[in-house]
Amino acid sequence: MANEQIIYVATVLSNSLATSKNKGTPSIKLKLKLDYLADDPSTTIDRKILYGDLWLSYKTTKNTLKTLQEVFRWKGVLVTDFNEPILVGKRCQLVTEESSYENKNGEIIPTTNILFYNRLGGLKPMDVTELQNLVADVQPMLNEAIIAAGGTPAQFPEMSNEQQDHQSQVAAEPGFDATEELPF
């Protein structure tokens, strides 16, 4: 039987560097407060705290970096940043798995495991090159459909190299985050 998965919105209460007890694998340890169920913001979770790890092993560091940048919007480069409370107050979606295990005394203990950390809003905007490629592929088809329906398609002027360079420079500026004002 598959274990039940539940998606929560959570807030980071604390973070620090840590190592696992068994193998000594380094990680960024997170203490998270479950705020509410992602599909029902009116729900409240009674003081539920989860602990999770973002692993820093040879095999996992690329995924951890992606999570830090995309979910928690970390823009740093030093692992020592995480011994300071830089993620405190950051919010995310947690995909969790509800399960249980039997302890030494034969008691069944319910547990919640974090499977994935996702950004709130769930969508990442395309970068400039991806957007240009998509427009080049899709706009002609959309124009045909608009004409077939009796409408007048939009005409977009080609972006000059100077405009493309400017867009890339703005996106590369420190503190620029195209995801900050998602309309949903």
PyMOL CGO cylinders between C-alpha atoms (Angstrom):
from pymol import cmd
from pymol.cgo import CYLINDER

trace = [
    CYLINDER, 0.00, 0.00, 0.00, 1.36, 3.44, -0.96, 0.3, 1, 1, 1, 1, 1, 1,
    CYLINDER, 1.36, 3.44, -0.96, 1.94, 5.97, 1.77, 0.3, 1, 1, 1, 1, 1, 1,
    CYLINDER, 1.94, 5.97, 1.77, -0.17, 9.11, 1.72, 0.3, 1, 1, 1, 1, 1, 1,
    CYLINDER, -0.17, 9.11, 1.72, 1.43, 12.28, 0.35, 0.3, 1, 1, 1, 1, 1, 1,
    CYLINDER, 1.43, 12.28, 0.35, 0.36, 15.67, 1.69, 0.3, 1, 1, 1, 1, 1, 1,
    CYLINDER, 0.36, 15.67, 1.69, 1.52, 19.10, 0.51, 0.3, 1, 1, 1, 1, 1, 1,
    CYLINDER, 1.52, 19.10, 0.51, 1.96, 21.80, 3.14, 0.3, 1, 1, 1, 1, 1, 1,
    CYLINDER, 1.96, 21.80, 3.14, 3.00, 25.43, 3.09, 0.3, 1, 1, 1, 1, 1, 1,
    CYLINDER, 3.00, 25.43, 3.09, 5.78, 25.82, 5.65, 0.3, 1, 1, 1, 1, 1, 1,
    CYLINDER, 5.78, 25.82, 5.65, 8.02, 28.50, 7.15, 0.3, 1, 1, 1, 1, 1, 1,
    CYLINDER, 8.02, 28.50, 7.15, 11.68, 28.01, 8.04, 0.3, 1, 1, 1, 1, 1, 1,
    CYLINDER, 11.68, 28.01, 8.04, 12.16, 28.57, 11.78, 0.3, 1, 1, 1, 1, 1, 1,
    CYLINDER, 12.16, 28.57, 11.78, 15.91, 27.88, 11.84, 0.3, 1, 1, 1, 1, 1, 1,
    CYLINDER, 15.91, 27.88, 11.84, 18.76, 26.56, 9.72, 0.3, 1, 1, 1, 1, 1, 1,
    CYLINDER, 18.76, 26.56, 9.72, 22.31, 25.44, 10.40, 0.3, 1, 1, 1, 1, 1, 1,
    CYLINDER, 22.31, 25.44, 10.40, 25.05, 23.26, 9.05, 0.3, 1, 1, 1, 1, 1, 1,
    CYLINDER, 25.05, 23.26, 9.05, 24.98, 19.70, 10.37, 0.3, 1, 1, 1, 1, 1, 1,
    CYLINDER, 24.98, 19.70, 10.37, 26.28, 16.19, 9.76, 0.3, 1, 1, 1, 1, 1, 1,
    CYLINDER, 26.28, 16.19, 9.76, 24.31, 12.95, 9.82, 0.3, 1, 1, 1, 1, 1, 1,
    CYLINDER, 24.31, 12.95, 9.82, 24.74, 10.70, 12.84, 0.3, 1, 1, 1, 1, 1, 1,
    CYLINDER, 24.74, 10.70, 12.84, 25.43, 7.50, 10.88, 0.3, 1, 1, 1, 1, 1, 1,
    CYLINDER, 25.43, 7.50, 10.88, 27.76, 8.49, 8.04, 0.3, 1, 1, 1, 1, 1, 1,
    CYLINDER, 27.76, 8.49, 8.04, 28.72, 12.05, 8.89, 0.3, 1, 1, 1, 1, 1, 1,
    CYLINDER, 28.72, 12.05, 8.89, 27.23, 13.36, 5.63, 0.3, 1, 1, 1, 1, 1, 1,
    CYLINDER, 27.23, 13.36, 5.63, 27.10, 17.18, 5.69, 0.3, 1, 1, 1, 1, 1, 1,
    CYLINDER, 27.10, 17.18, 5.69, 23.77, 18.93, 5.28, 0.3, 1, 1, 1, 1, 1, 1,
    CYLINDER, 23.77, 18.93, 5.28, 21.88, 22.12, 5.85, 0.3, 1, 1, 1, 1, 1, 1,
    CYLINDER, 21.88, 22.12, 5.85, 19.45, 21.21, 8.62, 0.3, 1, 1, 1, 1, 1, 1,
    CYLINDER, 19.45, 21.21, 8.62, 16.09, 22.99, 8.51, 0.3, 1, 1, 1, 1, 1, 1,
    CYLINDER, 16.09, 22.99, 8.51, 13.48, 23.34, 11.23, 0.3, 1, 1, 1, 1, 1, 1,
    CYLINDER, 13.48, 23.34, 11.23, 10.14, 24.08, 9.56, 0.3, 1, 1, 1, 1, 1, 1,
    CYLINDER, 10.14, 24.08, 9.56, 6.72, 25.01, 10.90, 0.3, 1, 1, 1, 1, 1, 1,
    CYLINDER, 6.72, 25.01, 10.90, 3.82, 23.62, 8.90, 0.3, 1, 1, 1, 1, 1, 1,
    CYLINDER, 3.82, 23.62, 8.90, 1.50, 26.59, 8.32, 0.3, 1, 1, 1, 1, 1, 1,
    CYLINDER, 1.50, 26.59, 8.32, -1.40, 25.04, 6.39, 0.3, 1, 1, 1, 1, 1, 1,
    CYLINDER, -1.40, 25.04, 6.39, -2.34, 22.53, 3.71, 0.3, 1, 1, 1, 1, 1, 1,
    CYLINDER, -2.34, 22.53, 3.71, -1.33, 23.86, 0.30, 0.3, 1, 1, 1, 1, 1, 1,
    CYLINDER, -1.33, 23.86, 0.30, -4.75, 23.19, -1.23, 0.3, 1, 1, 1, 1, 1, 1,
    CYLINDER, -4.75, 23.19, -1.23, -6.66, 24.73, 1.71, 0.3, 1, 1, 1, 1, 1, 1,
    CYLINDER, -6.66, 24.73, 1.71, -5.12, 27.88, 3.25, 0.3, 1, 1, 1, 1, 1, 1,
    CYLINDER, -5.12, 27.88, 3.25, -7.96, 28.04, 5.78, 0.3, 1, 1, 1, 1, 1, 1,
    CYLINDER, -7.96, 28.04, 5.78, -6.64, 24.96, 7.57, 0.3, 1, 1, 1, 1, 1, 1,
    CYLINDER, -6.64, 24.96, 7.57, -4.36, 25.34, 10.51, 0.3, 1, 1, 1, 1, 1, 1,
    CYLINDER, -4.36, 25.34, 10.51, -1.80, 22.82, 11.64, 0.3, 1, 1, 1, 1, 1, 1,
    CYLINDER, -1.80, 22.82, 11.64, -1.49, 22.55, 15.40, 0.3, 1, 1, 1, 1, 1, 1,
    CYLINDER, -1.49, 22.55, 15.40, 2.14, 23.29, 16.21, 0.3, 1, 1, 1, 1, 1, 1,
    CYLINDER, 2.14, 23.29, 16.21, 3.50, 20.74, 13.75, 0.3, 1, 1, 1, 1, 1, 1,
    CYLINDER, 3.50, 20.74, 13.75, 7.27, 21.04, 13.38, 0.3, 1, 1, 1, 1, 1, 1,
    CYLINDER, 7.27, 21.04, 13.38, 9.32, 19.09, 10.84, 0.3, 1, 1, 1, 1, 1, 1,
    CYLINDER, 9.32, 19.09, 10.84, 13.06, 18.79, 10.50, 0.3, 1, 1, 1, 1, 1, 1,
    CYLINDER, 13.06, 18.79, 10.50, 14.61, 18.30, 7.08, 0.3, 1, 1, 1, 1, 1, 1,
    CYLINDER, 14.61, 18.30, 7.08, 18.01, 18.14, 5.47, 0.3, 1, 1, 1, 1, 1, 1,
    CYLINDER, 18.01, 18.14, 5.47, 19.38, 19.58, 2.26, 0.3, 1, 1, 1, 1, 1, 1,
    CYLINDER, 19.38, 19.58, 2.26, 22.25, 17.16, 1.71, 0.3, 1, 1, 1, 1, 1, 1,
    CYLINDER, 22.25, 17.16, 1.71, 25.73, 18.34, 0.71, 0.3, 1, 1, 1, 1, 1, 1,
    CYLINDER, 25.73, 18.34, 0.71, 27.25, 15.12, -0.60, 0.3, 1, 1, 1, 1, 1, 1,
    CYLINDER, 27.25, 15.12, -0.60, 29.01, 14.73, -3.93, 0.3, 1, 1, 1, 1, 1, 1,
    CYLINDER, 29.01, 14.73, -3.93, 25.85, 13.25, -5.48, 0.3, 1, 1, 1, 1, 1, 1,
    CYLINDER, 25.85, 13.25, -5.48, 23.33, 15.69, -4.00, 0.3, 1, 1, 1, 1, 1, 1,
    CYLINDER, 23.33, 15.69, -4.00, 24.99, 19.11, -3.96, 0.3, 1, 1, 1, 1, 1, 1,
    CYLINDER, 24.99, 19.11, -3.96, 23.75, 20.15, -7.43, 0.3, 1, 1, 1, 1, 1, 1,
    CYLINDER, 23.75, 20.15, -7.43, 20.14, 19.42, -6.46, 0.3, 1, 1, 1, 1, 1, 1,
    CYLINDER, 20.14, 19.42, -6.46, 20.61, 21.14, -3.11, 0.3, 1, 1, 1, 1, 1, 1,
    CYLINDER, 20.61, 21.14, -3.11, 21.98, 24.24, -4.85, 0.3, 1, 1, 1, 1, 1, 1,
    CYLINDER, 21.98, 24.24, -4.85, 19.00, 24.26, -7.22, 0.3, 1, 1, 1, 1, 1, 1,
    CYLINDER, 19.00, 24.26, -7.22, 16.60, 24.00, -4.27, 0.3, 1, 1, 1, 1, 1, 1,
    CYLINDER, 16.60, 24.00, -4.27, 18.38, 26.78, -2.40, 0.3, 1, 1, 1, 1, 1, 1,
    CYLINDER, 18.38, 26.78, -2.40, 18.29, 29.09, -5.42, 0.3, 1, 1, 1, 1, 1, 1,
    CYLINDER, 18.29, 29.09, -5.42, 14.83, 28.31, -6.78, 0.3, 1, 1, 1, 1, 1, 1,
    CYLINDER, 14.83, 28.31, -6.78, 12.86, 27.60, -3.62, 0.3, 1, 1, 1, 1, 1, 1,
    CYLINDER, 12.86, 27.60, -3.62, 14.59, 29.77, -1.03, 0.3, 1, 1, 1, 1, 1, 1,
    CYLINDER, 14.59, 29.77, -1.03, 16.03, 32.36, -3.48, 0.3, 1, 1, 1, 1, 1, 1,
    CYLINDER, 16.03, 32.36, -3.48, 19.54, 32.08, -2.05, 0.3, 1, 1, 1, 1, 1, 1,
    CYLINDER, 19.54, 32.08, -2.05, 22.04, 34.08, -4.08, 0.3, 1, 1, 1, 1, 1, 1,
    CYLINDER, 22.04, 34.08, -4.08, 25.17, 33.37, -2.06, 0.3, 1, 1, 1, 1, 1, 1,
    CYLINDER, 25.17, 33.37, -2.06, 28.24, 31.25, -2.73, 0.3, 1, 1, 1, 1, 1, 1,
    CYLINDER, 28.24, 31.25, -2.73, 29.57, 30.31, 0.72, 0.3, 1, 1, 1, 1, 1, 1,
    CYLINDER, 29.57, 30.31, 0.72, 28.42, 27.23, 2.59, 0.3, 1, 1, 1, 1, 1, 1,
    CYLINDER, 28.42, 27.23, 2.59, 29.22, 29.05, 5.85, 0.3, 1, 1, 1, 1, 1, 1,
    CYLINDER, 29.22, 29.05, 5.85, 26.19, 31.28, 5.13, 0.3, 1, 1, 1, 1, 1, 1,
    CYLINDER, 26.19, 31.28, 5.13, 24.04, 28.45, 6.44, 0.3, 1, 1, 1, 1, 1, 1,
    CYLINDER, 24.04, 28.45, 6.44, 25.51, 28.56, 9.92, 0.3, 1, 1, 1, 1, 1, 1,
    CYLINDER, 25.51, 28.56, 9.92, 23.69, 31.90, 10.17, 0.3, 1, 1, 1, 1, 1, 1,
    CYLINDER, 23.69, 31.90, 10.17, 19.87, 32.14, 10.18, 0.3, 1, 1, 1, 1, 1, 1,
    CYLINDER, 19.87, 32.14, 10.18, 19.66, 33.29, 6.54, 0.3, 1, 1, 1, 1, 1, 1,
    CYLINDER, 19.66, 33.29, 6.54, 16.69, 31.09, 5.65, 0.3, 1, 1, 1, 1, 1, 1,
    CYLINDER, 16.69, 31.09, 5.65, 14.59, 31.98, 8.71, 0.3, 1, 1, 1, 1, 1, 1,
    CYLINDER, 14.59, 31.98, 8.71, 11.19, 33.27, 7.65, 0.3, 1, 1, 1, 1, 1, 1,
    CYLINDER, 11.19, 33.27, 7.65, 11.45, 31.87, 4.10, 0.3, 1, 1, 1, 1, 1, 1,
    CYLINDER, 11.45, 31.87, 4.10, 8.36, 29.98, 3.00, 0.3, 1, 1, 1, 1, 1, 1,
    CYLINDER, 8.36, 29.98, 3.00, 8.01, 26.98, 0.73, 0.3, 1, 1, 1, 1, 1, 1,
    CYLINDER, 8.01, 26.98, 0.73, 5.78, 24.09, -0.18, 0.3, 1, 1, 1, 1, 1, 1,
    CYLINDER, 5.78, 24.09, -0.18, 6.71, 20.73, 1.29, 0.3, 1, 1, 1, 1, 1, 1,
    CYLINDER, 6.71, 20.73, 1.29, 5.65, 17.52, -0.37, 0.3, 1, 1, 1, 1, 1, 1,
    CYLINDER, 5.65, 17.52, -0.37, 5.53, 15.07, 2.50, 0.3, 1, 1, 1, 1, 1, 1,
    CYLINDER, 5.53, 15.07, 2.50, 4.82, 11.42, 2.99, 0.3, 1, 1, 1, 1, 1, 1,
    CYLINDER, 4.82, 11.42, 2.99, 2.85, 10.22, 5.96, 0.3, 1, 1, 1, 1, 1, 1,
    CYLINDER, 2.85, 10.22, 5.96, 3.99, 6.83, 7.17, 0.3, 1, 1, 1, 1, 1, 1,
    CYLINDER, 3.99, 6.83, 7.17, 4.80, 4.98, 10.36, 0.3, 1, 1, 1, 1, 1, 1,
    CYLINDER, 4.80, 4.98, 10.36, 7.42, 2.69, 11.82, 0.3, 1, 1, 1, 1, 1, 1,
    CYLINDER, 7.42, 2.69, 11.82, 7.64, 0.24, 14.68, 0.3, 1, 1, 1, 1, 1, 1,
    CYLINDER, 7.64, 0.24, 14.68, 9.93, 1.27, 17.53, 0.3, 1, 1, 1, 1, 1, 1,
    CYLINDER, 9.93, 1.27, 17.53, 11.97, -1.03, 19.82, 0.3, 1, 1, 1, 1, 1, 1,
    CYLINDER, 11.97, -1.03, 19.82, 8.98, -1.52, 22.11, 0.3, 1, 1, 1, 1, 1, 1,
    CYLINDER, 8.98, -1.52, 22.11, 6.74, -2.67, 19.27, 0.3, 1, 1, 1, 1, 1, 1,
    CYLINDER, 6.74, -2.67, 19.27, 4.77, 0.58, 19.21, 0.3, 1, 1, 1, 1, 1, 1,
    CYLINDER, 4.77, 0.58, 19.21, 3.67, 2.00, 15.86, 0.3, 1, 1, 1, 1, 1, 1,
    CYLINDER, 3.67, 2.00, 15.86, 4.94, 5.58, 15.57, 0.3, 1, 1, 1, 1, 1, 1,
    CYLINDER, 4.94, 5.58, 15.57, 3.45, 7.91, 12.93, 0.3, 1, 1, 1, 1, 1, 1,
    CYLINDER, 3.45, 7.91, 12.93, 5.98, 10.01, 11.04, 0.3, 1, 1, 1, 1, 1, 1,
    CYLINDER, 5.98, 10.01, 11.04, 6.05, 12.66, 8.33, 0.3, 1, 1, 1, 1, 1, 1,
    CYLINDER, 6.05, 12.66, 8.33, 8.96, 12.62, 5.85, 0.3, 1, 1, 1, 1, 1, 1,
    CYLINDER, 8.96, 12.62, 5.85, 9.83, 15.50, 3.53, 0.3, 1, 1, 1, 1, 1, 1,
    CYLINDER, 9.83, 15.50, 3.53, 10.08, 14.29, -0.07, 0.3, 1, 1, 1, 1, 1, 1,
    CYLINDER, 10.08, 14.29, -0.07, 10.49, 17.60, -1.90, 0.3, 1, 1, 1, 1, 1, 1,
    CYLINDER, 10.49, 17.60, -1.90, 10.84, 21.31, -1.26, 0.3, 1, 1, 1, 1, 1, 1,
    CYLINDER, 10.84, 21.31, -1.26, 8.96, 23.42, -3.83, 0.3, 1, 1, 1, 1, 1, 1,
    CYLINDER, 8.96, 23.42, -3.83, 8.75, 27.15, -4.35, 0.3, 1, 1, 1, 1, 1, 1,
    CYLINDER, 8.75, 27.15, -4.35, 5.51, 28.91, -3.52, 0.3, 1, 1, 1, 1, 1, 1,
    CYLINDER, 5.51, 28.91, -3.52, 3.61, 29.65, -6.69, 0.3, 1, 1, 1, 1, 1, 1,
    CYLINDER, 3.61, 29.65, -6.69, 5.24, 26.64, -8.25, 0.3, 1, 1, 1, 1, 1, 1,
    CYLINDER, 5.24, 26.64, -8.25, 6.26, 28.30, -11.51, 0.3, 1, 1, 1, 1, 1, 1,
    CYLINDER, 6.26, 28.30, -11.51, 9.65, 29.52, -12.67, 0.3, 1, 1, 1, 1, 1, 1,
    CYLINDER, 9.65, 29.52, -12.67, 9.67, 32.13, -15.44, 0.3, 1, 1, 1, 1, 1, 1,
    CYLINDER, 9.67, 32.13, -15.44, 11.58, 31.33, -18.62, 0.3, 1, 1, 1, 1, 1, 1,
    CYLINDER, 11.58, 31.33, -18.62, 14.91, 32.96, -19.22, 0.3, 1, 1, 1, 1, 1, 1,
    CYLINDER, 14.91, 32.96, -19.22, 15.27, 35.34, -22.18, 0.3, 1, 1, 1, 1, 1, 1,
    CYLINDER, 15.27, 35.34, -22.18, 16.60, 32.74, -24.64, 0.3, 1, 1, 1, 1, 1, 1,
    CYLINDER, 16.60, 32.74, -24.64, 13.91, 30.16, -23.76, 0.3, 1, 1, 1, 1, 1, 1,
    CYLINDER, 13.91, 30.16, -23.76, 11.23, 32.82, -24.14, 0.3, 1, 1, 1, 1, 1, 1,
    CYLINDER, 11.23, 32.82, -24.14, 12.53, 33.93, -27.54, 0.3, 1, 1, 1, 1, 1, 1,
    CYLINDER, 12.53, 33.93, -27.54, 12.62, 30.32, -28.77, 0.3, 1, 1, 1, 1, 1, 1,
    CYLINDER, 12.62, 30.32, -28.77, 9.09, 29.66, -27.55, 0.3, 1, 1, 1, 1, 1, 1,
    CYLINDER, 9.09, 29.66, -27.55, 7.75, 32.84, -29.17, 0.3, 1, 1, 1, 1, 1, 1,
    CYLINDER, 7.75, 32.84, -29.17, 9.47, 31.96, -32.47, 0.3, 1, 1, 1, 1, 1, 1,
    CYLINDER, 9.47, 31.96, -32.47, 7.84, 28.51, -32.43, 0.3, 1, 1, 1, 1, 1, 1,
    CYLINDER, 7.84, 28.51, -32.43, 4.39, 29.31, -31.06, 0.3, 1, 1, 1, 1, 1, 1,
    CYLINDER, 4.39, 29.31, -31.06, 3.54, 32.82, -32.26, 0.3, 1, 1, 1, 1, 1, 1,
    CYLINDER, 3.54, 32.82, -32.26, 3.14, 31.83, -35.94, 0.3, 1, 1, 1, 1, 1, 1,
    CYLINDER, 3.14, 31.83, -35.94, 0.68, 29.08, -34.96, 0.3, 1, 1, 1, 1, 1, 1,
    CYLINDER, 0.68, 29.08, -34.96, -1.22, 31.45, -32.68, 0.3, 1, 1, 1, 1, 1, 1,
    CYLINDER, -1.22, 31.45, -32.68, -1.34, 34.07, -35.46, 0.3, 1, 1, 1, 1, 1, 1,
    CYLINDER, -1.34, 34.07, -35.46, -2.82, 31.49, -37.88, 0.3, 1, 1, 1, 1, 1, 1,
    CYLINDER, -2.82, 31.49, -37.88, -5.47, 30.52, -35.34, 0.3, 1, 1, 1, 1, 1, 1,
    CYLINDER, -5.47, 30.52, -35.34, -6.34, 34.19, -34.71, 0.3, 1, 1, 1, 1, 1, 1,
    CYLINDER, -6.34, 34.19, -34.71, -6.62, 34.88, -38.47, 0.3, 1, 1, 1, 1, 1, 1,
    CYLINDER, -6.62, 34.88, -38.47, -8.77, 31.77, -38.95, 0.3, 1, 1, 1, 1, 1, 1,
    CYLINDER, -8.77, 31.77, -38.95, -11.08, 33.06, -36.21, 0.3, 1, 1, 1, 1, 1, 1,
    CYLINDER, -11.08, 33.06, -36.21, -11.37, 36.42, -38.02, 0.3, 1, 1, 1, 1, 1, 1,
    CYLINDER, -11.37, 36.42, -38.02, -9.05, 38.37, -35.75, 0.3, 1, 1, 1, 1, 1, 1,
    CYLINDER, -9.05, 38.37, -35.75, -5.91, 40.42, -36.27, 0.3, 1, 1, 1, 1, 1, 1,
    CYLINDER, -5.91, 40.42, -36.27, -2.76, 38.88, -34.85, 0.3, 1, 1, 1, 1, 1, 1,
    CYLINDER, -2.76, 38.88, -34.85, -0.30, 40.88, -32.77, 0.3, 1, 1, 1, 1, 1, 1,
    CYLINDER, -0.30, 40.88, -32.77, 2.89, 41.99, -34.45, 0.3, 1, 1, 1, 1, 1, 1,
    CYLINDER, 2.89, 41.99, -34.45, 6.01, 41.92, -32.30, 0.3, 1, 1, 1, 1, 1, 1,
    CYLINDER, 6.01, 41.92, -32.30, 9.09, 43.75, -33.53, 0.3, 1, 1, 1, 1, 1, 1,
    CYLINDER, 9.09, 43.75, -33.53, 12.32, 41.77, -33.44, 0.3, 1, 1, 1, 1, 1, 1,
    CYLINDER, 12.32, 41.77, -33.44, 14.51, 42.56, -30.43, 0.3, 1, 1, 1, 1, 1, 1,
    CYLINDER, 14.51, 42.56, -30.43, 17.74, 44.26, -31.36, 0.3, 1, 1, 1, 1, 1, 1,
    CYLINDER, 17.74, 44.26, -31.36, 21.02, 42.90, -29.98, 0.3, 1, 1, 1, 1, 1, 1,
    CYLINDER, 21.02, 42.90, -29.98, 21.18, 45.99, -27.77, 0.3, 1, 1, 1, 1, 1, 1,
    CYLINDER, 21.18, 45.99, -27.77, 17.72, 45.24, -26.29, 0.3, 1, 1, 1, 1, 1, 1,
    CYLINDER, 17.72, 45.24, -26.29, 18.69, 41.60, -25.70, 0.3, 1, 1, 1, 1, 1, 1,
    CYLINDER, 18.69, 41.60, -25.70, 21.92, 42.66, -23.99, 0.3, 1, 1, 1, 1, 1, 1,
    CYLINDER, 21.92, 42.66, -23.99, 20.02, 45.13, -21.80, 0.3, 1, 1, 1, 1, 1, 1,
    CYLINDER, 20.02, 45.13, -21.80, 17.49, 42.43, -20.75, 0.3, 1, 1, 1, 1, 1, 1,
    CYLINDER, 17.49, 42.43, -20.75, 20.32, 40.04, -19.89, 0.3, 1, 1, 1, 1, 1, 1,
    CYLINDER, 20.32, 40.04, -19.89, 22.12, 42.73, -17.85, 0.3, 1, 1, 1, 1, 1, 1,
    CYLINDER, 22.12, 42.73, -17.85, 18.97, 43.59, -15.88, 0.3, 1, 1, 1, 1, 1, 1,
    CYLINDER, 18.97, 43.59, -15.88, 18.37, 39.90, -15.15, 0.3, 1, 1, 1, 1, 1, 1,
    CYLINDER, 18.37, 39.90, -15.15, 21.97, 39.52, -13.95, 0.3, 1, 1, 1, 1, 1, 1,
    CYLINDER, 21.97, 39.52, -13.95, 21.82, 42.48, -11.53, 0.3, 1, 1, 1, 1, 1, 1,
    CYLINDER, 21.82, 42.48, -11.53, 22.26, 41.56, -7.86, 0.3, 1, 1, 1, 1, 1, 1,
    CYLINDER, 22.26, 41.56, -7.86, 18.91, 41.29, -6.13, 0.3, 1, 1, 1, 1, 1, 1,
    CYLINDER, 18.91, 41.29, -6.13, 16.93, 41.00, -9.39, 0.3, 1, 1, 1, 1, 1, 1,
    CYLINDER, 16.93, 41.00, -9.39, 14.29, 38.30, -9.05, 0.3, 1, 1, 1, 1, 1, 1,
    CYLINDER, 14.29, 38.30, -9.05, 11.77, 37.99, -11.87, 0.3, 1, 1, 1, 1, 1, 1,
    CYLINDER, 11.77, 37.99, -11.87, 9.66, 35.69, -9.68, 0.3, 1, 1, 1, 1, 1, 1,
    CYLINDER, 9.66, 35.69, -9.68, 8.97, 38.17, -6.90, 0.3, 1, 1, 1, 1, 1, 1,
    CYLINDER, 8.97, 38.17, -6.90, 5.71, 39.52, -8.31, 0.3, 1, 1, 1, 1, 1, 1,
    CYLINDER, 5.71, 39.52, -8.31, 3.90, 36.46, -9.57, 0.3, 1, 1, 1, 1, 1, 1,
    CYLINDER, 3.90, 36.46, -9.57, 0.24, 37.36, -10.10, 0.3, 1, 1, 1, 1, 1, 1,
    CYLINDER, 0.24, 37.36, -10.10, -1.08, 34.18, -8.47, 0.3, 1, 1, 1, 1, 1, 1,
]
cmd.load_cgo(trace, "trace")
